Amino acid sequence: MKLTRHFTAVFLSVFIVLKLNAQLDIPASKALIQRIIPHHATQFIIEPLDAAAEKDVFEIESRSNKIVLKGNNGVTIASALYHYLK
């Protein structure tokens, strides 16, 4: 019984840490854009997007002559940027 509680506590802790790491870090996303396209980085806006059914998603739109990259984590923002540049 004690082992089961310990395993459950460890599992929940790992799950929470992984979930927190998957959150969108807007300054890191802006830094990525700055490194990849420094002369055009100010033309991008980063916005959070809730994940649909725990899946990674991104959207790209245009607003006020700027490109809006929406995603639920840093990987999806990078994917949105790649998709836009491609």
PDB file of N, CA, C and O in Angstrom, chain B, residues numbered from 101:
ATOM      1  N   MET B 101       0.818  -1.191   0.000  1.00  0.00           N
ATOM      2  CA  MET B 101       0.000   0.000   0.000  1.00  0.00           C
ATOM      3  C   MET B 101       0.866   1.262   0.000  1.00  0.00           C
ATOM      4  O   MET B 101       0.590   2.224  -0.717  1.00  0.00           O
ATOM      5  N   LYS B 102       1.936   1.233   0.834  1.00  0.00           N
ATOM      6  CA  LYS B 102       2.828   2.381   0.888  1.00  0.00           C
ATOM      7  C   LYS B 102       3.532   2.600  -0.451  1.00  0.00           C
ATOM      8  O   LYS B 102       3.725   3.736  -0.885  1.00  0.00           O
ATOM      9  N   LEU B 103       3.908   1.508  -1.092  1.00  0.00           N
ATOM     10  CA  LEU B 103       4.570   1.594  -2.384  1.00  0.00           C
ATOM     11  C   LEU B 103       3.645   2.199  -3.436  1.00  0.00           C
ATOM     12  O   LEU B 103       4.087   2.987  -4.273  1.00  0.00           O
ATOM     13  N   THR B 104       2.383   1.840  -3.398  1.00  0.00           N
ATOM     14  CA  THR B 104       1.409   2.385  -4.344  1.00  0.00           C
ATOM     15  C   THR B 104       1.256   3.889  -4.155  1.00  0.00           C
ATOM     16  O   THR B 104       1.210   4.632  -5.135  1.00  0.00           O
ATOM     17  N   ARG B 105       1.176   4.343  -2.914  1.00  0.00           N
ATOM     18  CA  ARG B 105       1.066   5.786  -2.645  1.00  0.00           C
ATOM     19  C   ARG B 105       2.322   6.513  -3.109  1.00  0.00           C
ATOM     20  O   ARG B 105       2.243   7.593  -3.694  1.00  0.00           O
ATOM     21  N   HIS B 106       3.468   5.919  -2.846  1.00  0.00           N
ATOM     22  CA  HIS B 106       4.733   6.528  -3.265  1.00  0.00           C
ATOM     23  C   HIS B 106       4.794   6.622  -4.789  1.00  0.00           C
ATOM     24  O   HIS B 106       5.156   7.667  -5.329  1.00  0.00           O
ATOM     25  N   PHE B 107       4.445   5.542  -5.486  1.00  0.00           N
ATOM     26  CA  PHE B 107       4.443   5.533  -6.946  1.00  0.00           C
ATOM     27  C   PHE B 107       3.476   6.595  -7.484  1.00  0.00           C
ATOM     28  O   PHE B 107       3.806   7.309  -8.431  1.00  0.00           O
ATOM     29  N   THR B 108       2.301   6.699  -6.890  1.00  0.00           N
ATOM     30  CA  THR B 108       1.311   7.689  -7.324  1.00  0.00           C
ATOM     31  C   THR B 108       1.844   9.103  -7.127  1.00  0.00           C
ATOM     32  O   THR B 108       1.682   9.955  -8.000  1.00  0.00           O
ATOM     33  N   ALA B 109       2.472   9.352  -5.998  1.00  0.00           N
ATOM     34  CA  ALA B 109       3.023  10.681  -5.732  1.00  0.00           C
ATOM     35  C   ALA B 109       4.119  11.027  -6.732  1.00  0.00           C
ATOM     36  O   ALA B 109       4.167  12.149  -7.238  1.00  0.00           O
ATOM     37  N   VAL B 110       4.995  10.076  -7.018  1.00  0.00           N
ATOM     38  CA  VAL B 110       6.071  10.316  -7.986  1.00  0.00           C
ATOM     39  C   VAL B 110       5.489  10.551  -9.376  1.00  0.00           C
ATOM     40  O   VAL B 110       5.919  11.461 -10.084  1.00  0.00           O
ATOM     41  N   PHE B 111       4.523   9.744  -9.766  1.00  0.00           N
ATOM     42  CA  PHE B 111       3.896   9.884 -11.077  1.00  0.00           C
ATOM     43  C   PHE B 111       3.241  11.258 -11.223  1.00  0.00           C
ATOM     44  O   PHE B 111       3.416  11.925 -12.243  1.00  0.00           O
ATOM     45  N   LEU B 112       2.496  11.674 -10.216  1.00  0.00           N
ATOM     46  CA  LEU B 112       1.839  12.984 -10.269  1.00  0.00           C
ATOM     47  C   LEU B 112       2.864  14.109 -10.321  1.00  0.00           C
ATOM     48  O   LEU B 112       2.666  15.091 -11.036  1.00  0.00           O
ATOM     49  N   SER B 113       3.940  13.980  -9.586  1.00  0.00           N
ATOM     50  CA  SER B 113       4.982  15.006  -9.602  1.00  0.00           C
ATOM     51  C   SER B 113       5.609  15.131 -10.989  1.00  0.00           C
ATOM     52  O   SER B 113       5.795  16.237 -11.496  1.00  0.00           O
ATOM     53  N   VAL B 114       5.929  14.005 -11.588  1.00  0.00           N
ATOM     54  CA  VAL B 114       6.520  14.022 -12.938  1.00  0.00           C
ATOM     55  C   VAL B 114       5.531  14.597 -13.938  1.00  0.00           C
ATOM     56  O   VAL B 114       5.913  15.392 -14.797  1.00  0.00           O
ATOM     57  N   PHE B 115       4.268  14.209 -13.840  1.00  0.00           N
ATOM     58  CA  PHE B 115       3.244  14.725 -14.749  1.00  0.00           C
ATOM     59  C   PHE B 115       3.119  16.241 -14.629  1.00  0.00           C
ATOM     60  O   PHE B 115       3.030  16.939 -15.639  1.00  0.00           O
ATOM     61  N   ILE B 116       3.111  16.751 -13.403  1.00  0.00           N
ATOM     62  CA  ILE B 116       2.982  18.195 -13.192  1.00  0.00           C
ATOM     63  C   ILE B 116       4.191  18.925 -13.760  1.00  0.00           C
ATOM     64  O   ILE B 116       4.035  19.963 -14.402  1.00  0.00           O
ATOM     65  N   VAL B 117       5.383  18.406 -13.538  1.00  0.00           N
ATOM     66  CA  VAL B 117       6.591  19.038 -14.069  1.00  0.00           C
ATOM     67  C   VAL B 117       6.562  19.048 -15.593  1.00  0.00           C
ATOM     68  O   VAL B 117       6.874  20.069 -16.207  1.00  0.00           O
ATOM     69  N   LEU B 118       6.198  17.944 -16.203  1.00  0.00           N
ATOM     70  CA  LEU B 118       6.125  17.887 -17.664  1.00  0.00           C
ATOM     71  C   LEU B 118       5.076  18.845 -18.197  1.00  0.00           C
ATOM     72  O   LEU B 118       5.292  19.501 -19.216  1.00  0.00           O
ATOM     73  N   LYS B 119       3.951  18.930 -17.521  1.00  0.00           N
ATOM     74  CA  LYS B 119       2.879  19.826 -17.959  1.00  0.00           C
ATOM     75  C   LYS B 119       3.328  21.274 -17.844  1.00  0.00           C
ATOM     76  O   LYS B 119       3.039  22.079 -18.729  1.00  0.00           O
ATOM     77  N   LEU B 120       4.027  21.619 -16.775  1.00  0.00           N
ATOM     78  CA  LEU B 120       4.503  22.985 -16.615  1.00  0.00           C
ATOM     79  C   LEU B 120       5.559  23.330 -17.655  1.00  0.00           C
ATOM     80  O   LEU B 120       5.602  24.463 -18.133  1.00  0.00           O
ATOM     81  N   ASN B 121       6.407  22.378 -18.012  1.00  0.00           N
ATOM     82  CA  ASN B 121       7.426  22.617 -19.024  1.00  0.00           C
ATOM     83  C   ASN B 121       6.835  22.806 -20.404  1.00  0.00           C
ATOM     84  O   ASN B 121       7.479  23.401 -21.268  1.00  0.00           O
ATOM     85  N   ALA B 122       5.634  22.321 -20.636  1.00  0.00           N
ATOM     86  CA  ALA B 122       5.006  22.423 -21.942  1.00  0.00           C
ATOM     87  C   ALA B 122       4.283  23.749 -22.137  1.00  0.00           C
ATOM     88  O   ALA B 122       3.723  24.000 -23.204  1.00  0.00           O
ATOM     89  N   GLN B 123       4.290  24.589 -21.128  1.00  0.00           N
ATOM     90  CA  GLN B 123       3.610  25.869 -21.237  1.00  0.00           C
ATOM     91  C   GLN B 123       4.364  26.797 -22.186  1.00  0.00           C
ATOM     92  O   GLN B 123       5.555  26.615 -22.437  1.00  0.00           O
ATOM     93  N   LEU B 124       3.660  27.782 -22.701  1.00  0.00           N
ATOM     94  CA  LEU B 124       4.250  28.733 -23.628  1.00  0.00           C
ATOM     95  C   LEU B 124       5.085  29.765 -22.871  1.00  0.00           C
ATOM     96  O   LEU B 124       4.599  30.408 -21.941  1.00  0.00           O
ATOM     97  N   ASP B 125       6.331  29.914 -23.273  1.00  0.00           N
ATOM     98  CA  ASP B 125       7.235  30.920 -22.721  1.00  0.00           C
ATOM     99  C   ASP B 125       7.395  31.994 -23.795  1.00  0.00           C
ATOM    100  O   ASP B 125       8.210  31.850 -24.707  1.00  0.00           O
ATOM    101  N   ILE B 126       6.623  33.064 -23.686  1.00  0.00           N
ATOM    102  CA  ILE B 126       6.593  34.100 -24.727  1.00  0.00           C
ATOM    103  C   ILE B 126       7.958  34.766 -24.910  1.00  0.00           C
ATOM    104  O   ILE B 126       8.380  34.942 -26.053  1.00  0.00           O
ATOM    105  N   PRO B 127       8.670  35.146 -23.843  1.00  0.00           N
ATOM    106  CA  PRO B 127      10.003  35.740 -24.070  1.00  0.00           C
ATOM    107  C   PRO B 127      10.964  34.797 -24.802  1.00  0.00           C
ATOM    108  O   PRO B 127      11.751  35.247 -25.634  1.00  0.00           O
ATOM    109  N   ALA B 128      10.909  33.505 -24.505  1.00  0.00           N
ATOM    110  CA  ALA B 128      11.777  32.555 -25.209  1.00  0.00           C
ATOM    111  C   ALA B 128      11.387  32.445 -26.677  1.00  0.00           C
ATOM    112  O   ALA B 128      12.255  32.317 -27.541  1.00  0.00           O
ATOM    113  N   SER B 129      10.097  32.493 -26.963  1.00  0.00           N
ATOM    114  CA  SER B 129       9.638  32.437 -28.358  1.00  0.00           C
ATOM    115  C   SER B 129      10.070  33.681 -29.121  1.00  0.00           C
ATOM    116  O   SER B 129      10.474  33.596 -30.281  1.00  0.00           O
ATOM    117  N   LYS B 130       9.985  34.835 -28.470  1.00  0.00           N
ATOM    118  CA  LYS B 130      10.438  36.072 -29.115  1.00  0.00           C
ATOM    119  C   LYS B 130      11.951  36.035 -29.352  1.00  0.00           C
ATOM    120  O   LYS B 130      12.436  36.520 -30.375  1.00  0.00           O
ATOM    121  N   ALA B 131      12.686  35.460 -28.408  1.00  0.00           N
ATOM    122  CA  ALA B 131      14.140  35.339 -28.572  1.00  0.00           C
ATOM    123  C   ALA B 131      14.483  34.425 -29.748  1.00  0.00           C
ATOM    124  O   ALA B 131      15.433  34.688 -30.485  1.00  0.00           O
ATOM    125  N   LEU B 132      13.714  33.359 -29.923  1.00  0.00           N
ATOM    126  CA  LEU B 132      13.925  32.466 -31.063  1.00  0.00           C
ATOM    127  C   LEU B 132      13.743  33.218 -32.377  1.00  0.00           C
ATOM    128  O   LEU B 132      14.566  33.103 -33.286  1.00  0.00           O
ATOM    129  N   ILE B 133      12.674  33.980 -32.471  1.00  0.00           N
ATOM    130  CA  ILE B 133      12.412  34.755 -33.687  1.00  0.00           C
ATOM    131  C   ILE B 133      13.531  35.765 -33.911  1.00  0.00           C
ATOM    132  O   ILE B 133      13.978  35.961 -35.041  1.00  0.00           O
ATOM    133  N   GLN B 134      13.979  36.401 -32.844  1.00  0.00           N
ATOM    134  CA  GLN B 134      15.064  37.383 -32.939  1.00  0.00           C
ATOM    135  C   GLN B 134      16.349  36.736 -33.465  1.00  0.00           C
ATOM    136  O   GLN B 134      17.085  37.359 -34.230  1.00  0.00           O
ATOM    137  N   ARG B 135      16.621  35.504 -33.066  1.00  0.00           N
ATOM    138  CA  ARG B 135      17.824  34.815 -33.538  1.00  0.00           C
ATOM    139  C   ARG B 135      17.711  34.385 -35.000  1.00  0.00           C
ATOM    140  O   ARG B 135      18.693  34.417 -35.741  1.00  0.00           O
ATOM    141  N   ILE B 136      16.506  33.983 -35.406  1.00  0.00           N
ATOM    142  CA  ILE B 136      16.333  33.455 -36.760  1.00  0.00           C
ATOM    143  C   ILE B 136      16.203  34.561 -37.799  1.00  0.00           C
ATOM    144  O   ILE B 136      16.840  34.512 -38.851  1.00  0.00           O
ATOM    145  N   ILE B 137      15.385  35.546 -37.503  1.00  0.00           N
ATOM    146  CA  ILE B 137      15.175  36.648 -38.457  1.00  0.00           C
ATOM    147  C   ILE B 137      15.260  37.990 -37.715  1.00  0.00           C
ATOM    148  O   ILE B 137      14.239  38.640 -37.497  1.00  0.00           O
ATOM    149  N   PRO B 138      16.460  38.400 -37.334  1.00  0.00           N
ATOM    150  CA  PRO B 138      16.617  39.581 -36.483  1.00  0.00           C
ATOM    151  C   PRO B 138      16.065  40.883 -37.077  1.00  0.00           C
ATOM    152  O   PRO B 138      15.581  41.740 -36.337  1.00  0.00           O
ATOM    153  N   HIS B 139      16.133  41.034 -38.370  1.00  0.00           N
ATOM    154  CA  HIS B 139      15.681  42.285 -38.981  1.00  0.00           C
ATOM    155  C   HIS B 139      14.159  42.372 -39.112  1.00  0.00           C
ATOM    156  O   HIS B 139      13.625  43.439 -39.414  1.00  0.00           O
ATOM    157  N   HIS B 140      13.464  41.268 -38.890  1.00  0.00           N
ATOM    158  CA  HIS B 140      12.012  41.244 -39.030  1.00  0.00           C
ATOM    159  C   HIS B 140      11.293  40.800 -37.754  1.00  0.00           C
ATOM    160  O   HIS B 140      10.076  40.615 -37.759  1.00  0.00           O
ATOM    161  N   ALA B 141      12.031  40.632 -36.681  1.00  0.00           N
ATOM    162  CA  ALA B 141      11.453  40.100 -35.444  1.00  0.00           C
ATOM    163  C   ALA B 141      10.344  40.990 -34.882  1.00  0.00           C
ATOM    164  O   ALA B 141       9.414  40.490 -34.249  1.00  0.00           O
ATOM    165  N   THR B 142      10.432  42.284 -35.103  1.00  0.00           N
ATOM    166  CA  THR B 142       9.410  43.193 -34.564  1.00  0.00           C
ATOM    167  C   THR B 142       8.079  43.081 -35.309  1.00  0.00           C
ATOM    168  O   THR B 142       7.078  43.647 -34.872  1.00  0.00           O
ATOM    169  N   GLN B 143       8.060  42.368 -36.412  1.00  0.00           N
ATOM    170  CA  GLN B 143       6.833  42.206 -37.190  1.00  0.00           C
ATOM    171  C   GLN B 143       5.990  41.030 -36.710  1.00  0.00           C
ATOM    172  O   GLN B 143       4.952  40.733 -37.303  1.00  0.00           O
ATOM    173  N   PHE B 144       6.421  40.354 -35.641  1.00  0.00           N
ATOM    174  CA  PHE B 144       5.716  39.180 -35.141  1.00  0.00           C
ATOM    175  C   PHE B 144       5.140  39.422 -33.755  1.00  0.00           C
ATOM    176  O   PHE B 144       5.747  40.088 -32.916  1.00  0.00           O
ATOM    177  N   ILE B 145       3.965  38.870 -33.537  1.00  0.00           N
ATOM    178  CA  ILE B 145       3.308  38.892 -32.232  1.00  0.00           C
ATOM    179  C   ILE B 145       3.104  37.441 -31.814  1.00  0.00           C
ATOM    180  O   ILE B 145       2.681  36.610 -32.618  1.00  0.00           O
ATOM    181  N   ILE B 146       3.405  37.142 -30.562  1.00  0.00           N
ATOM    182  CA  ILE B 146       3.222  35.792 -30.020  1.00  0.00           C
ATOM    183  C   ILE B 146       2.032  35.818 -29.062  1.00  0.00           C
ATOM    184  O   ILE B 146       1.961  36.674 -28.181  1.00  0.00           O
ATOM    185  N   GLU B 147       1.107  34.887 -29.234  1.00  0.00           N
ATOM    186  CA  GLU B 147      -0.051  34.793 -28.343  1.00  0.00           C
ATOM    187  C   GLU B 147      -0.280  33.342 -27.946  1.00  0.00           C
ATOM    188  O   GLU B 147      -0.053  32.427 -28.737  1.00  0.00           O
ATOM    189  N   PRO B 148      -0.732  33.142 -26.712  1.00  0.00           N
ATOM    190  CA  PRO B 148      -1.025  31.767 -26.267  1.00  0.00           C
ATOM    191  C   PRO B 148      -2.297  31.232 -26.901  1.00  0.00           C
ATOM    192  O   PRO B 148      -3.201  31.986 -27.260  1.00  0.00           O
ATOM    193  N   LEU B 149      -2.343  29.925 -27.028  1.00  0.00           N
ATOM    194  CA  LEU B 149      -3.502  29.244 -27.591  1.00  0.00           C
ATOM    195  C   LEU B 149      -3.737  27.997 -26.755  1.00  0.00           C
ATOM    196  O   LEU B 149      -2.816  27.206 -26.550  1.00  0.00           O
ATOM    197  N   ASP B 150      -4.959  27.813 -26.270  1.00  0.00           N
ATOM    198  CA  ASP B 150      -5.264  26.627 -25.480  1.00  0.00           C
ATOM    199  C   ASP B 150      -5.209  25.388 -26.355  1.00  0.00           C
ATOM    200  O   ASP B 150      -5.670  25.396 -27.497  1.00  0.00           O
ATOM    201  N   ALA B 151      -4.652  24.346 -25.818  1.00  0.00           N
ATOM    202  CA  ALA B 151      -4.567  23.084 -26.552  1.00  0.00           C
ATOM    203  C   ALA B 151      -5.937  22.434 -26.631  1.00  0.00           C
ATOM    204  O   ALA B 151      -6.665  22.370 -25.640  1.00  0.00           O
ATOM    205  N   ALA B 152      -6.274  21.962 -27.794  1.00  0.00           N
ATOM    206  CA  ALA B 152      -7.535  21.249 -27.990  1.00  0.00           C
ATOM    207  C   ALA B 152      -7.316  19.779 -27.656  1.00  0.00           C
ATOM    208  O   ALA B 152      -6.561  19.086 -28.338  1.00  0.00           O
ATOM    209  N   ALA B 153      -7.966  19.319 -26.626  1.00  0.00           N
ATOM    210  CA  ALA B 153      -7.872  17.899 -26.226  1.00  0.00           C
ATOM    211  C   ALA B 153      -6.433  17.472 -25.981  1.00  0.00           C
ATOM    212  O   ALA B 153      -6.021  16.381 -26.376  1.00  0.00           O
ATOM    213  N   GLU B 154      -5.669  18.346 -25.322  1.00  0.00           N
ATOM    214  CA  GLU B 154      -4.279  18.040 -24.960  1.00  0.00           C
ATOM    215  C   GLU B 154      -3.372  17.793 -26.160  1.00  0.00           C
ATOM    216  O   GLU B 154      -2.374  17.083 -26.044  1.00  0.00           O
ATOM    217  N   LYS B 155      -3.706  18.368 -27.300  1.00  0.00           N
ATOM    218  CA  LYS B 155      -2.861  18.217 -28.488  1.00  0.00           C
ATOM    219  C   LYS B 155      -2.120  19.520 -28.745  1.00  0.00           C
ATOM    220  O   LYS B 155      -2.580  20.591 -28.349  1.00  0.00           O
ATOM    221  N   ASP B 156      -0.982  19.429 -29.404  1.00  0.00           N
ATOM    222  CA  ASP B 156      -0.235  20.614 -29.785  1.00  0.00           C
ATOM    223  C   ASP B 156      -0.890  21.238 -31.014  1.00  0.00           C
ATOM    224  O   ASP B 156      -1.155  20.557 -32.005  1.00  0.00           O
ATOM    225  N   VAL B 157      -1.145  22.540 -30.934  1.00  0.00           N
ATOM    226  CA  VAL B 157      -1.806  23.239 -32.037  1.00  0.00           C
ATOM    227  C   VAL B 157      -1.157  24.604 -32.233  1.00  0.00           C
ATOM    228  O   VAL B 157      -0.605  25.185 -31.299  1.00  0.00           O
ATOM    229  N   PHE B 158      -1.233  25.110 -33.477  1.00  0.00           N
ATOM    230  CA  PHE B 158      -0.818  26.478 -33.732  1.00  0.00           C
ATOM    231  C   PHE B 158      -1.726  27.106 -34.768  1.00  0.00           C
ATOM    232  O   PHE B 158      -2.388  26.415 -35.542  1.00  0.00           O
ATOM    233  N   GLU B 159      -1.744  28.438 -34.769  1.00  0.00           N
ATOM    234  CA  GLU B 159      -2.496  29.215 -35.749  1.00  0.00           C
ATOM    235  C   GLU B 159      -1.626  30.378 -36.184  1.00  0.00           C
ATOM    236  O   GLU B 159      -0.781  30.856 -35.427  1.00  0.00           O
ATOM    237  N   ILE B 160      -1.842  30.825 -37.407  1.00  0.00           N
ATOM    238  CA  ILE B 160      -1.131  31.978 -37.947  1.00  0.00           C
ATOM    239  C   ILE B 160      -2.180  32.922 -38.508  1.00  0.00           C
ATOM    240  O   ILE B 160      -3.082  32.505 -39.234  1.00  0.00           O
ATOM    241  N   GLU B 161      -2.054  34.190 -38.166  1.00  0.00           N
ATOM    242  CA  GLU B 161      -2.972  35.182 -38.735  1.00  0.00           C
ATOM    243  C   GLU B 161      -2.240  36.504 -38.899  1.00  0.00           C
ATOM    244  O   GLU B 161      -1.124  36.678 -38.410  1.00  0.00           O
ATOM    245  N   SER B 162      -2.878  37.420 -39.587  1.00  0.00           N
ATOM    246  CA  SER B 162      -2.324  38.745 -39.806  1.00  0.00           C
ATOM    247  C   SER B 162      -3.203  39.758 -39.085  1.00  0.00           C
ATOM    248  O   SER B 162      -4.431  39.684 -39.143  1.00  0.00           O
ATOM    249  N   ARG B 163      -2.565  40.702 -38.408  1.00  0.00           N
ATOM    250  CA  ARG B 163      -3.318  41.737 -37.703  1.00  0.00           C
ATOM    251  C   ARG B 163      -2.485  43.016 -37.686  1.00  0.00           C
ATOM    252  O   ARG B 163      -1.351  43.011 -37.207  1.00  0.00           O
ATOM    253  N   SER B 164      -3.030  44.091 -38.197  1.00  0.00           N
ATOM    254  CA  SER B 164      -2.356  45.398 -38.189  1.00  0.00           C
ATOM    255  C   SER B 164      -0.950  45.331 -38.778  1.00  0.00           C
ATOM    256  O   SER B 164       0.007  45.831 -38.188  1.00  0.00           O
ATOM    257  N   ASN B 165      -0.843  44.718 -39.928  1.00  0.00           N
ATOM    258  CA  ASN B 165       0.446  44.583 -40.632  1.00  0.00           C
ATOM    259  C   ASN B 165       1.495  43.806 -39.841  1.00  0.00           C
ATOM    260  O   ASN B 165       2.694  43.996 -40.048  1.00  0.00           O
ATOM    261  N   LYS B 166       1.058  42.943 -38.947  1.00  0.00           N
ATOM    262  CA  LYS B 166       1.962  42.078 -38.188  1.00  0.00           C
ATOM    263  C   LYS B 166       1.491  40.640 -38.328  1.00  0.00           C
ATOM    264  O   LYS B 166       0.314  40.383 -38.578  1.00  0.00           O
ATOM    265  N   ILE B 167       2.409  39.717 -38.166  1.00  0.00           N
ATOM    266  CA  ILE B 167       2.105  38.289 -38.213  1.00  0.00           C
ATOM    267  C   ILE B 167       1.895  37.817 -36.780  1.00  0.00           C
ATOM    268  O   ILE B 167       2.768  37.997 -35.930  1.00  0.00           O
ATOM    269  N   VAL B 168       0.751  37.217 -36.512  1.00  0.00           N
ATOM    270  CA  VAL B 168       0.427  36.711 -35.184  1.00  0.00           C
ATOM    271  C   VAL B 168       0.625  35.197 -35.191  1.00  0.00           C
ATOM    272  O   VAL B 168      -0.038  34.473 -35.933  1.00  0.00           O
ATOM    273  N   LEU B 169       1.544  34.739 -34.356  1.00  0.00           N
ATOM    274  CA  LEU B 169       1.790  33.313 -34.190  1.00  0.00           C
ATOM    275  C   LEU B 169       1.154  32.887 -32.872  1.00  0.00           C
ATOM    276  O   LEU B 169       1.522  33.382 -31.807  1.00  0.00           O
ATOM    277  N   LYS B 170       0.209  31.974 -32.951  1.00  0.00           N
ATOM    278  CA  LYS B 170      -0.458  31.482 -31.750  1.00  0.00           C
ATOM    279  C   LYS B 170      -0.100  30.012 -31.573  1.00  0.00           C
ATOM    280  O   LYS B 170      -0.054  29.251 -32.540  1.00  0.00           O
ATOM    281  N   GLY B 171       0.152  29.624 -30.327  1.00  0.00           N
ATOM    282  CA  GLY B 171       0.462  28.231 -30.043  1.00  0.00           C
ATOM    283  C   GLY B 171       0.298  27.949 -28.565  1.00  0.00           C
ATOM    284  O   GLY B 171       0.187  28.867 -27.753  1.00  0.00           O
ATOM    285  N   ASN B 172       0.283  26.669 -28.223  1.00  0.00           N
ATOM    286  CA  ASN B 172       0.116  26.309 -26.819  1.00  0.00           C
ATOM    287  C   ASN B 172       1.436  25.979 -26.129  1.00  0.00           C
ATOM    288  O   ASN B 172       1.447  25.715 -24.926  1.00  0.00           O
ATOM    289  N   ASN B 173       2.551  25.989 -26.864  1.00  0.00           N
ATOM    290  CA  ASN B 173       3.869  25.829 -26.252  1.00  0.00           C
ATOM    291  C   ASN B 173       4.932  26.323 -27.228  1.00  0.00           C
ATOM    292  O   ASN B 173       4.623  26.717 -28.353  1.00  0.00           O
ATOM    293  N   GLY B 174       6.174  26.298 -26.787  1.00  0.00           N
ATOM    294  CA  GLY B 174       7.258  26.816 -27.618  1.00  0.00           C
ATOM    295  C   GLY B 174       7.470  26.055 -28.909  1.00  0.00           C
ATOM    296  O   GLY B 174       7.821  26.643 -29.932  1.00  0.00           O
ATOM    297  N   VAL B 175       7.258  24.750 -28.865  1.00  0.00           N
ATOM    298  CA  VAL B 175       7.433  23.944 -30.073  1.00  0.00           C
ATOM    299  C   VAL B 175       6.400  24.331 -31.126  1.00  0.00           C
ATOM    300  O   VAL B 175       6.728  24.409 -32.310  1.00  0.00           O
ATOM    301  N   THR B 176       5.173  24.570 -30.719  1.00  0.00           N
ATOM    302  CA  THR B 176       4.143  24.937 -31.695  1.00  0.00           C
ATOM    303  C   THR B 176       4.384  26.336 -32.257  1.00  0.00           C
ATOM    304  O   THR B 176       4.081  26.591 -33.423  1.00  0.00           O
ATOM    305  N   ILE B 177       4.924  27.242 -31.446  1.00  0.00           N
ATOM    306  CA  ILE B 177       5.275  28.571 -31.966  1.00  0.00           C
ATOM    307  C   ILE B 177       6.392  28.435 -33.001  1.00  0.00           C
ATOM    308  O   ILE B 177       6.337  29.060 -34.060  1.00  0.00           O
ATOM    309  N   ALA B 178       7.404  27.620 -32.694  1.00  0.00           N
ATOM    310  CA  ALA B 178       8.490  27.396 -33.653  1.00  0.00           C
ATOM    311  C   ALA B 178       7.954  26.749 -34.922  1.00  0.00           C
ATOM    312  O   ALA B 178       8.403  27.079 -36.019  1.00  0.00           O
ATOM    313  N   SER B 179       7.002  25.834 -34.786  1.00  0.00           N
ATOM    314  CA  SER B 179       6.396  25.193 -35.962  1.00  0.00           C
ATOM    315  C   SER B 179       5.606  26.206 -36.782  1.00  0.00           C
ATOM    316  O   SER B 179       5.650  26.186 -38.012  1.00  0.00           O
ATOM    317  N   ALA B 180       4.889  27.087 -36.104  1.00  0.00           N
ATOM    318  CA  ALA B 180       4.130  28.125 -36.801  1.00  0.00           C
ATOM    319  C   ALA B 180       5.072  29.053 -37.564  1.00  0.00           C
ATOM    320  O   ALA B 180       4.796  29.423 -38.706  1.00  0.00           O
ATOM    321  N   LEU B 181       6.181  29.425 -36.932  1.00  0.00           N
ATOM    322  CA  LEU B 181       7.169  30.269 -37.611  1.00  0.00           C
ATOM    323  C   LEU B 181       7.744  29.571 -38.830  1.00  0.00           C
ATOM    324  O   LEU B 181       7.858  30.174 -39.897  1.00  0.00           O
ATOM    325  N   TYR B 182       8.106  28.301 -38.679  1.00  0.00           N
ATOM    326  CA  TYR B 182       8.636  27.514 -39.788  1.00  0.00           C
ATOM    327  C   TYR B 182       7.616  27.447 -40.930  1.00  0.00           C
ATOM    328  O   TYR B 182       7.962  27.649 -42.095  1.00  0.00           O
ATOM    329  N   HIS B 183       6.368  27.163 -40.585  1.00  0.00           N
ATOM    330  CA  HIS B 183       5.315  27.069 -41.589  1.00  0.00           C
ATOM    331  C   HIS B 183       5.155  28.399 -42.316  1.00  0.00           C
ATOM    332  O   HIS B 183       5.014  28.425 -43.538  1.00  0.00           O
ATOM    333  N   TYR B 184       5.175  29.489 -41.580  1.00  0.00           N
ATOM    334  CA  TYR B 184       5.033  30.814 -42.192  1.00  0.00           C
ATOM    335  C   TYR B 184       6.206  31.114 -43.119  1.00  0.00           C
ATOM    336  O   TYR B 184       6.007  31.581 -44.241  1.00  0.00           O
ATOM    337  N   LEU B 185       7.419  30.850 -42.660  1.00  0.00           N
ATOM    338  CA  LEU B 185       8.605  31.163 -43.471  1.00  0.00           C
ATOM    339  C   LEU B 185       8.725  30.269 -44.695  1.00  0.00           C
ATOM    340  O   LEU B 185       9.235  30.683 -45.736  1.00  0.00           O
ATOM    341  N   LYS B 186       8.248  29.034 -44.555  1.00  0.00           N
ATOM    342  CA  LYS B 186       8.318  28.096 -45.676  1.00  0.00           C
ATOM    343  C   LYS B 186       7.389  28.557 -46.781  1.00  0.00           C
ATOM    344  O   LYS B 186       7.296  27.906 -47.821  1.00  0.00           O
TER     345      LYS B 186
END
